Amino acid sequence: MDRVRGQLLALTAALRKERSALTANFTRRLRDIAPEYYAIDASDFQDAGWMSLPVVVEGALRALETGEIDDRLPRELIDEAITAYRSGLPWEVLDRSYRLTHQVLWEHILLVLTDLRVRRAEEALLLRSASIVLFQYFDNVCTAAGHLYIQAERAGRRDERIVHLIGQIVDGVAVPDTALGYRLGQTHVAVIAWGADPRTQIEAAVRDLRIDALVVPTGEREIWAWFGLNAERGFQDVRSAIGNSPGNQMALGCAAEGRKGFVTTHRQAKLAASLWARKLVAPSGSTVTYSETSVLSVALENENTARVFVEHQLGALLAEGERGRELRETLIAYTRSGLNARATGKTLGVAERTIRYRLGRLEGLLGNDFRQRLPELAAASLIAGALEAQQQARSQALQ
Protein backbone atom coordinates (compact mmCIF):
# COMPACT_ATOMS: atom_id res chain seq x y z
CA MET A 1 0.00 0.00 0.00
CA ASP A 2 2.93 2.36 0.65
CA ARG A 3 3.93 1.91 -2.97
CA VAL A 4 0.39 2.73 -4.14
CA ARG A 5 0.39 5.83 -1.90
CA GLY A 6 3.64 6.96 -3.46
CA GLN A 7 2.22 6.43 -6.93
CA LEU A 8 -0.89 8.43 -6.03
CA LEU A 9 1.34 11.28 -4.89
CA ALA A 10 3.25 11.13 -8.15
CA LEU A 11 -0.02 11.03 -10.09
CA THR A 12 -1.32 14.07 -8.21
CA ALA A 13 1.89 16.00 -8.86
CA ALA A 14 1.56 15.29 -12.59
CA LEU A 15 -2.07 16.40 -12.56
CA ARG A 16 -1.18 19.68 -10.87
CA LYS A 17 1.01 20.50 -13.84
CA GLU A 18 -2.00 19.90 -16.10
CA ARG A 19 -4.47 22.13 -14.25
CA SER A 20 -4.58 24.85 -16.91
CA ALA A 21 -5.25 22.32 -19.68
CA LEU A 22 -7.76 20.52 -17.49
CA THR A 23 -9.63 23.76 -16.78
CA ALA A 24 -9.69 24.75 -20.46
CA ASN A 25 -10.95 21.29 -21.43
CA PHE A 26 -13.71 21.41 -18.82
CA THR A 27 -14.83 24.92 -19.80
CA ARG A 28 -15.00 24.05 -23.49
CA ARG A 29 -16.99 20.88 -22.90
CA LEU A 30 -19.36 22.44 -20.39
CA ARG A 31 -20.29 25.03 -23.01
CA ASP A 32 -21.17 22.20 -25.37
CA ILE A 33 -23.11 19.90 -23.04
CA ALA A 34 -24.65 22.45 -20.63
CA PRO A 35 -25.07 25.81 -22.41
CA GLU A 36 -27.72 26.66 -19.78
CA TYR A 37 -24.89 27.19 -17.28
CA TYR A 38 -23.42 30.02 -19.35
CA ALA A 39 -26.82 31.43 -20.27
CA ILE A 40 -27.23 32.66 -16.68
CA ASP A 41 -26.15 36.30 -16.77
CA ALA A 42 -26.42 37.03 -13.02
CA SER A 43 -23.02 38.36 -12.03
CA ASP A 44 -22.94 36.82 -8.58
CA PHE A 45 -23.57 33.39 -10.09
CA GLN A 46 -20.93 33.88 -12.79
CA ASP A 47 -18.46 35.05 -10.17
CA ALA A 48 -19.23 32.08 -7.92
CA GLY A 49 -18.96 29.69 -10.85
CA TRP A 50 -15.59 31.14 -11.82
CA MET A 51 -14.25 30.67 -8.29
CA SER A 52 -15.69 27.19 -7.78
CA LEU A 53 -13.85 25.31 -10.54
CA PRO A 54 -10.30 25.63 -9.19
CA VAL A 55 -11.64 24.83 -5.71
CA VAL A 56 -13.29 21.62 -6.92
CA VAL A 57 -10.15 20.56 -8.79
CA GLU A 58 -7.88 21.38 -5.85
CA GLY A 59 -10.18 19.49 -3.48
CA ALA A 60 -10.04 16.42 -5.70
CA LEU A 61 -6.24 16.58 -5.92
CA ARG A 62 -5.95 17.00 -2.17
CA ALA A 63 -8.19 13.96 -1.66
CA LEU A 64 -5.91 11.94 -3.94
CA GLU A 65 -2.87 13.11 -1.97
CA THR A 66 -4.24 12.39 1.49
CA GLY A 67 -6.87 9.74 0.83
CA GLU A 68 -9.22 11.75 3.09
CA ILE A 69 -12.55 13.37 2.15
CA ASP A 70 -13.52 16.62 3.89
CA ASP A 71 -17.27 16.66 4.53
CA ARG A 72 -17.30 20.46 4.78
CA LEU A 73 -18.20 22.23 1.55
CA PRO A 74 -15.86 25.15 0.70
CA ARG A 75 -17.30 28.65 0.76
CA GLU A 76 -16.97 28.96 -3.03
CA LEU A 77 -19.17 25.91 -3.62
CA ILE A 78 -21.71 27.10 -1.07
CA ASP A 79 -21.97 30.40 -2.97
CA GLU A 80 -22.31 28.58 -6.28
CA ALA A 81 -25.14 26.35 -5.06
CA ILE A 82 -27.11 29.21 -3.49
CA THR A 83 -26.65 31.64 -6.38
CA ALA A 84 -27.48 28.87 -8.87
CA TYR A 85 -30.93 28.52 -7.36
CA ARG A 86 -31.49 32.26 -7.06
CA SER A 87 -30.42 32.76 -10.67
CA GLY A 88 -32.85 30.13 -11.93
CA LEU A 89 -30.33 27.44 -12.91
CA PRO A 90 -31.86 23.95 -12.55
CA TRP A 91 -30.07 21.71 -10.08
CA GLU A 92 -29.60 19.08 -12.79
CA VAL A 93 -27.33 21.47 -14.73
CA LEU A 94 -25.18 22.28 -11.71
CA ASP A 95 -24.99 18.59 -10.81
CA ARG A 96 -23.91 17.86 -14.39
CA SER A 97 -21.08 20.39 -14.10
CA TYR A 98 -19.66 18.59 -11.04
CA ARG A 99 -19.87 15.22 -12.74
CA LEU A 100 -18.23 16.62 -15.87
CA THR A 101 -15.34 17.84 -13.71
CA HIS A 102 -15.00 14.28 -12.42
CA GLN A 103 -15.02 12.93 -15.97
CA VAL A 104 -12.46 15.42 -17.31
CA LEU A 105 -10.17 14.82 -14.33
CA TRP A 106 -10.34 11.07 -14.90
CA GLU A 107 -9.48 11.49 -18.57
CA HIS A 108 -6.42 13.53 -17.63
CA ILE A 109 -5.41 10.81 -15.18
CA LEU A 110 -5.34 8.35 -18.06
CA LEU A 111 -3.27 10.79 -20.13
CA VAL A 112 -0.58 11.43 -17.50
CA LEU A 113 -0.45 7.82 -16.37
CA THR A 114 1.71 6.84 -19.33
CA ASP A 115 4.41 9.29 -18.24
CA LEU A 116 4.62 7.75 -14.76
CA ARG A 117 5.87 4.42 -16.12
CA VAL A 118 3.87 2.37 -13.66
CA ARG A 119 4.30 -1.35 -14.10
CA ARG A 120 1.39 -3.03 -15.82
CA ALA A 121 0.71 -5.25 -12.82
CA GLU A 122 0.39 -2.20 -10.53
CA GLU A 123 -1.53 0.05 -12.91
CA ALA A 124 -4.94 -1.50 -12.20
CA LEU A 125 -4.47 -1.14 -8.43
CA LEU A 126 -3.44 2.50 -8.80
CA LEU A 127 -6.44 3.30 -11.00
CA ARG A 128 -8.79 1.50 -8.63
CA SER A 129 -7.46 3.44 -5.64
CA ALA A 130 -7.78 6.74 -7.50
CA SER A 131 -11.28 5.85 -8.69
CA ILE A 132 -12.50 5.10 -5.16
CA VAL A 133 -11.17 8.40 -3.79
CA LEU A 134 -12.55 10.51 -6.63
CA PHE A 135 -15.96 8.84 -6.52
CA GLN A 136 -16.26 9.52 -2.79
CA TYR A 137 -15.06 13.10 -3.21
CA PHE A 138 -17.44 14.04 -6.02
CA ASP A 139 -20.34 12.17 -4.43
CA ASN A 140 -19.78 14.24 -1.30
CA VAL A 141 -19.65 17.48 -3.30
CA CYS A 142 -22.84 16.71 -5.24
CA THR A 143 -24.74 15.63 -2.11
CA ALA A 144 -23.71 18.62 0.01
CA ALA A 145 -24.30 21.15 -2.78
CA GLY A 146 -27.69 19.56 -3.51
CA HIS A 147 -28.79 20.02 0.11
CA LEU A 148 -27.79 23.70 -0.01
CA TYR A 149 -29.67 24.18 -3.27
CA ILE A 150 -32.83 22.72 -1.72
CA GLN A 151 -32.45 24.92 1.38
CA ALA A 152 -32.13 28.02 -0.80
CA GLU A 153 -35.18 26.91 -2.76
CA ARG A 154 -37.22 26.60 0.42
CA ALA A 155 -35.97 29.87 1.87
CA GLY A 156 -36.99 31.97 -1.16
CA ARG A 157 -35.20 35.07 0.11
CA ARG A 158 -35.49 37.12 -3.06
CA ASP A 159 -37.96 39.96 -3.18
CA GLU A 160 -40.05 38.02 -5.66
CA ARG A 161 -42.72 40.66 -6.11
CA ILE A 162 -40.35 43.43 -7.21
CA VAL A 163 -38.27 41.09 -9.36
CA HIS A 164 -41.49 39.89 -11.00
CA LEU A 165 -42.55 43.48 -11.71
CA ILE A 166 -39.15 44.27 -13.22
CA GLY A 167 -39.50 41.22 -15.44
CA GLN A 168 -42.87 42.52 -16.60
CA ILE A 169 -41.37 45.92 -17.43
CA VAL A 170 -38.64 44.22 -19.44
CA ASP A 171 -41.37 42.32 -21.32
CA GLY A 172 -43.17 45.57 -22.13
CA VAL A 173 -45.98 45.37 -19.56
CA ALA A 174 -47.22 48.78 -18.37
CA VAL A 175 -46.40 48.47 -14.66
CA PRO A 176 -47.51 51.60 -12.72
CA ASP A 177 -44.94 53.61 -10.79
CA THR A 178 -46.90 53.13 -7.56
CA ALA A 179 -46.50 49.34 -7.77
CA LEU A 180 -42.76 49.65 -8.27
CA GLY A 181 -42.18 52.53 -5.86
CA TYR A 182 -40.02 54.29 -8.44
CA ARG A 183 -40.71 56.76 -11.29
CA LEU A 184 -40.16 55.16 -14.68
CA GLY A 185 -40.50 58.40 -16.66
CA GLN A 186 -37.20 59.88 -15.49
CA THR A 187 -33.63 59.38 -16.74
CA HIS A 188 -31.97 56.31 -15.21
CA VAL A 189 -28.56 54.81 -14.56
CA ALA A 190 -28.70 51.11 -13.72
CA VAL A 191 -26.17 49.33 -11.55
CA ILE A 192 -25.44 45.64 -11.09
CA ALA A 193 -23.51 45.19 -7.85
CA TRP A 194 -22.11 42.04 -6.28
CA GLY A 195 -19.46 41.05 -3.78
CA ALA A 196 -18.99 41.02 -0.02
CA ASP A 197 -21.58 43.68 0.91
CA PRO A 198 -22.86 45.54 -2.17
CA ARG A 199 -26.14 46.67 -0.60
CA THR A 200 -24.43 48.82 2.03
CA GLN A 201 -22.36 50.54 -0.65
CA ILE A 202 -25.35 51.17 -2.92
CA GLU A 203 -27.58 52.45 -0.12
CA ALA A 204 -24.83 54.82 1.06
CA ALA A 205 -24.66 56.25 -2.48
CA VAL A 206 -28.45 56.74 -2.49
CA ARG A 207 -28.26 58.67 0.79
CA ASP A 208 -25.38 60.83 -0.43
CA LEU A 209 -27.08 61.70 -3.73
CA ARG A 210 -30.57 62.25 -2.26
CA ILE A 211 -32.26 61.16 -5.47
CA ASP A 212 -35.00 58.73 -6.41
CA ALA A 213 -33.64 55.17 -6.50
CA LEU A 214 -34.80 51.57 -6.71
CA VAL A 215 -32.65 48.98 -4.93
CA VAL A 216 -33.52 45.30 -5.33
CA PRO A 217 -31.61 42.38 -3.75
CA THR A 218 -31.59 39.56 -6.30
CA GLY A 219 -29.29 37.17 -4.44
CA GLU A 220 -27.31 36.81 -1.27
CA ARG A 221 -24.51 38.92 -2.72
CA GLU A 222 -26.05 40.70 -5.73
CA ILE A 223 -28.02 43.94 -6.05
CA TRP A 224 -29.90 45.51 -8.95
CA ALA A 225 -30.28 49.27 -8.63
CA TRP A 226 -31.57 52.20 -10.65
CA PHE A 227 -30.66 55.82 -9.89
CA GLY A 228 -33.00 58.57 -11.15
CA LEU A 229 -31.02 61.49 -12.59
CA ASN A 230 -32.08 65.13 -12.54
CA ALA A 231 -30.73 68.57 -13.41
CA GLU A 232 -28.42 68.51 -10.40
CA ARG A 233 -27.28 64.89 -10.46
CA GLY A 234 -25.81 63.24 -13.56
CA PHE A 235 -24.03 60.03 -14.49
CA GLN A 236 -20.64 61.08 -13.10
CA ASP A 237 -22.25 62.00 -9.78
CA VAL A 238 -23.65 58.48 -9.51
CA ARG A 239 -20.32 56.92 -10.36
CA SER A 240 -18.47 59.12 -7.86
CA ALA A 241 -21.00 58.44 -5.11
CA ILE A 242 -20.71 54.69 -5.61
CA GLY A 243 -16.93 55.02 -5.28
CA ASN A 244 -14.62 52.05 -4.78
CA SER A 245 -14.78 49.17 -2.36
CA PRO A 246 -12.21 46.33 -2.65
CA GLY A 247 -14.77 43.70 -1.67
CA ASN A 248 -17.50 44.73 -4.13
CA GLN A 249 -17.87 45.03 -7.90
CA MET A 250 -20.13 47.57 -9.61
CA ALA A 251 -21.18 47.60 -13.27
CA LEU A 252 -22.99 50.67 -14.60
CA GLY A 253 -25.14 51.13 -17.68
CA CYS A 254 -25.31 54.45 -19.53
CA ALA A 255 -27.83 57.16 -18.72
CA ALA A 256 -31.10 56.39 -20.53
CA GLU A 257 -34.51 58.04 -20.45
CA GLY A 258 -37.99 56.81 -19.68
CA ARG A 259 -39.54 53.38 -19.43
CA LYS A 260 -37.49 52.09 -22.36
CA GLY A 261 -34.32 53.57 -20.85
CA PHE A 262 -35.04 51.76 -17.58
CA VAL A 263 -34.69 48.47 -19.48
CA THR A 264 -31.83 49.57 -21.74
CA THR A 265 -29.48 50.81 -19.02
CA HIS A 266 -30.15 47.64 -16.98
CA ARG A 267 -29.24 45.43 -19.92
CA GLN A 268 -26.07 47.45 -20.46
CA ALA A 269 -25.07 47.06 -16.81
CA LYS A 270 -25.64 43.30 -17.04
CA LEU A 271 -23.44 43.05 -20.13
CA ALA A 272 -20.61 44.96 -18.44
CA ALA A 273 -21.02 42.86 -15.29
CA SER A 274 -20.89 39.65 -17.32
CA LEU A 275 -17.55 40.61 -18.87
CA TRP A 276 -16.08 41.35 -15.45
CA ALA A 277 -17.46 38.21 -13.84
CA ARG A 278 -15.93 36.15 -16.68
CA LYS A 279 -12.60 37.95 -16.10
CA LEU A 280 -12.62 39.40 -19.63
CA VAL A 281 -12.04 42.91 -18.28
CA ALA A 282 -9.89 43.91 -15.34
CA PRO A 283 -10.89 47.39 -14.08
CA SER A 284 -8.31 49.31 -12.06
CA GLY A 285 -10.95 50.04 -9.40
CA SER A 286 -14.17 48.34 -8.36
CA THR A 287 -16.36 49.94 -11.04
CA VAL A 288 -16.79 49.26 -14.75
CA THR A 289 -19.15 50.96 -17.19
CA TYR A 290 -20.88 49.77 -20.32
CA SER A 291 -19.42 52.67 -22.32
CA GLU A 292 -15.94 51.35 -21.54
CA THR A 293 -16.76 47.79 -22.58
CA SER A 294 -19.50 48.05 -25.23
CA VAL A 295 -17.41 46.62 -28.11
CA LEU A 296 -16.19 43.69 -26.01
CA SER A 297 -19.70 42.97 -24.73
CA VAL A 298 -20.85 42.36 -28.29
CA ALA A 299 -17.72 40.55 -29.47
CA LEU A 300 -17.44 38.25 -26.46
CA GLU A 301 -21.03 37.19 -25.95
CA ASN A 302 -19.85 33.85 -27.32
CA GLU A 303 -16.22 33.25 -26.40
CA ASN A 304 -15.80 30.30 -28.75
CA THR A 305 -16.79 32.24 -31.86
CA ALA A 306 -14.67 35.15 -30.64
CA ARG A 307 -11.61 32.88 -30.54
CA VAL A 308 -12.30 31.69 -34.07
CA PHE A 309 -12.49 35.32 -35.23
CA VAL A 310 -9.24 36.25 -33.46
CA GLU A 311 -7.34 33.31 -34.89
CA HIS A 312 -8.63 34.02 -38.39
CA GLN A 313 -7.77 37.72 -38.31
CA LEU A 314 -4.46 37.75 -36.43
CA GLY A 315 -2.94 34.43 -37.49
CA ALA A 316 0.85 34.53 -37.12
CA LEU A 317 0.67 37.59 -34.88
CA LEU A 318 -0.65 35.42 -32.04
CA ALA A 319 2.58 33.42 -31.96
CA GLU A 320 4.74 36.49 -31.31
CA GLY A 321 4.31 36.52 -27.52
CA GLU A 322 5.08 39.83 -25.81
CA ARG A 323 6.21 41.30 -29.11
CA GLY A 324 2.86 40.36 -30.61
CA ARG A 325 1.01 42.14 -27.80
CA GLU A 326 3.05 45.27 -28.54
CA LEU A 327 2.15 45.05 -32.21
CA ARG A 328 -1.55 44.56 -31.39
CA GLU A 329 -1.44 47.63 -29.18
CA THR A 330 0.07 49.53 -32.11
CA LEU A 331 -2.69 48.26 -34.42
CA ILE A 332 -5.38 49.57 -32.10
CA ALA A 333 -3.73 52.96 -31.58
CA TYR A 334 -2.96 53.34 -35.30
CA THR A 335 -6.60 52.66 -36.19
CA ARG A 336 -7.91 55.09 -33.58
CA SER A 337 -5.51 57.82 -34.72
CA GLY A 338 -6.85 57.73 -38.28
CA LEU A 339 -3.76 55.92 -39.65
CA ASN A 340 -1.47 58.73 -38.49
CA ALA A 341 1.92 57.32 -37.46
CA ARG A 342 2.98 60.48 -35.61
CA ALA A 343 -0.23 60.62 -33.57
CA THR A 344 0.09 56.89 -32.86
CA GLY A 345 3.62 57.45 -31.54
CA LYS A 346 2.39 60.20 -29.22
CA THR A 347 -0.38 57.98 -27.93
CA LEU A 348 2.03 55.12 -27.18
CA GLY A 349 4.90 57.32 -26.04
CA VAL A 350 7.38 56.19 -28.72
CA ALA A 351 9.04 57.79 -31.75
CA GLU A 352 7.30 57.96 -35.12
CA ARG A 353 10.07 55.85 -36.69
CA THR A 354 9.33 53.14 -34.11
CA ILE A 355 5.71 53.11 -35.24
CA ARG A 356 6.76 52.85 -38.88
CA TYR A 357 9.07 49.95 -38.02
CA ARG A 358 6.18 48.19 -36.25
CA LEU A 359 3.88 48.80 -39.22
CA GLY A 360 6.46 47.15 -41.44
CA ARG A 361 6.59 44.21 -39.07
CA LEU A 362 2.79 43.98 -39.14
CA GLU A 363 2.86 43.96 -42.93
CA GLY A 364 5.31 41.08 -42.85
CA LEU A 365 3.13 39.06 -40.50
CA LEU A 366 -0.34 39.93 -41.80
CA GLY A 367 0.25 40.71 -45.47
CA ASN A 368 0.65 43.93 -47.42
CA ASP A 369 -3.12 44.45 -47.45
CA PHE A 370 -3.41 44.65 -43.66
CA ARG A 371 -4.32 48.37 -43.77
CA GLN A 372 -7.47 47.45 -45.67
CA ARG A 373 -8.48 45.18 -42.79
CA LEU A 374 -7.69 47.54 -39.91
CA PRO A 375 -11.22 47.64 -38.41
CA GLU A 376 -11.32 43.84 -38.21
CA LEU A 377 -7.71 43.60 -37.01
CA ALA A 378 -8.19 46.25 -34.32
CA ALA A 379 -11.34 44.52 -33.07
CA ALA A 380 -9.55 41.16 -33.04
CA SER A 381 -6.66 42.73 -31.11
CA LEU A 382 -9.03 44.06 -28.44
CA ILE A 383 -10.70 40.66 -28.13
CA ALA A 384 -7.34 38.86 -27.99
CA GLY A 385 -6.26 41.08 -25.11
CA ALA A 386 -9.44 40.27 -23.20
CA LEU A 387 -9.06 36.52 -23.76
CA GLU A 388 -5.43 36.67 -22.63
CA ALA A 389 -6.45 38.55 -19.49
CA GLN A 390 -9.01 35.83 -18.78
CA GLN A 391 -6.41 33.08 -19.25
CA GLN A 392 -3.99 34.91 -16.94
CA ALA A 393 -6.69 35.27 -14.28
CA ARG A 394 -7.52 31.57 -14.64
CA SER A 395 -3.86 30.59 -14.24
CA GLN A 396 -3.51 32.77 -11.14
CA ALA A 397 -6.61 31.19 -9.64
CA LEU A 398 -5.04 27.76 -10.08
CA GLN A 399 -1.77 28.67 -8.36
C-alpha positions, 0 to 999 in steps of 0.5 A: 500500500505504501507503494500505491500511496507513493504512486498516487502522490506522483499522479497528483503532482503530474495532474497539478502541472496539467491544471490549466489544460484541465480547466480549459478542457472542462470549460469548453466541454461544459459550453457544449453539453450544458449551455444553460450554465453560461446562459445565466447572466447574473453576475454573482452566479458567474463570479461564484462559478468562476471561483468554484472550478479551481476549488473543486479541482484542488479538493479532488487533488488534495483527496488523492494526496491524502486519501481523506474526504472533507465533509465540509463544503468550501465557501466557493461551492456554497456560494455557487449552489445558493446563487445557482438557485437564485439565478434560476439554474436547474439543479440538474445542470449544476450537478452535471457540471460537477460530474463533468469535472470528475469525468475530465479529471479522470481522462487527464489521469489516463493521459498522465499515467503513461508518463509515470511508467507504472508497471502493468501489474500495478496500474490496475491497483493505482487506478482502482485506488484513484477511482474510489477516492474521486468517486467519494469526493465528487459524491460528497460534493454533489450531495452537500451542494444539492442540500444547499440548493434545496435549502435556498429553494425553500428559503426563497429570500429574493424579493419576488414581487419586485423582481417579477414586476421588473420582469414585466417591465422588461417584457413591455408590460405597463407596470404603474410607478406606484406598484414599483415605488419608483418613477419610470419616466425619469432618466436612469442609470442602472447598476449591477452590484455584487461582492462582499456587501454591495447593498451597504455601498449602494444604499450609502450612495443613495443617501449621499445623492438624495435622489430617487432610486430603486434597490432590489436584492436579487441574491445573497450577494447581488443587487440591482439598482436604478438611480433617477437622474435630474438637473443637479445629479448626472451620471458622473455624480452616480459613479463618484457616489458609488466610489470604490470598495475592494470587496465589491464590484459595480457595473454601470449602464449608460444614462437612458430616459424613460420606461425604455431607458429603464430596461436599456441601461439595466441590460447594459449594466448586465453586459458589463457585469458579465464581462467582469465576472468572466474575467474578460475585463480587469478594471483598475478600481471596483467599477466598470461601465458599459461605455468602456466595454461596449465593443467587447460585450458584443464581441465576447457574448460567445467566447468560442466564436470570438476565438475563431475570429481572433485566430482568423484575423491575427494568425501569425501575430498570435505566436509572437508573444510579448512582441505580438502584444506590442504590435496589437497595441500599435494596431489599435492605436494606429486605427484610432488615430486615423492611420497617423503614425505620428499621432500613434507614436504620441499615444504610445509614447514612442518615436514615429520611426518606431511606429513605422518599423512596427507597421512594417513588421505587421505587414510582414506578419499579416500581409501587405493588405493589412491596412485594408483590414484595420477595423477587423484587425483592431477589433480582433486585437481588443478581443485577444487582449481580453481573452489573454487577461481571462487566461492569466486570471484563470492561471492565477486562480489555479496557483 
